[in-house]
Amino acid sequence: MVAEEVRNLAARSAKAAEETSELIEGSVEKTKNGSIVANQTAEALQEIITGIGKTSDLVAEIAAASNEQAQAVTQISLGVEQIDQVTQQNTASAEEGAAAAEELSGQAESMKQMLARFVLKRRSNTDAISWEHPAITRSENSPQQWPTQTAARISLDEHERF
């Protein structure tokens, strides 16, 4: 019996040693796999850190570009405001010019009507031109003499606007 017990014990010990050996081999394999997974995880984390750095650089570049664009938009806005002011000034000047042109046109028409009252005559013996106005008379004795003060006063009174 003792021998049988020793054999059973030896068989159980061998079986336990075999199971222990299998467990150790399984643990070693799992450790190798865990080490591979840990290395892969470390590489992935390093790639993530590198990607975060690149993303951070891109975000900084985008922020700088956005600031430049904001400054450009501000400058464009100021330019548009200046153009608007110049346009308003030009419009006012054009309106003033149009009003002045209209006034000058009216004055020219009035002057044309006043000048229409004069009659130009060419004297036969010289190239000189004389003029006559119905309200102003010349002395018959002296054709070169200017009109009398009374006649001149009548003429000036008629055209007092100018």
Helices and strands as residue ranges (DSSP letters): H 2-115, E 119-122, E 129-132, H 149-158
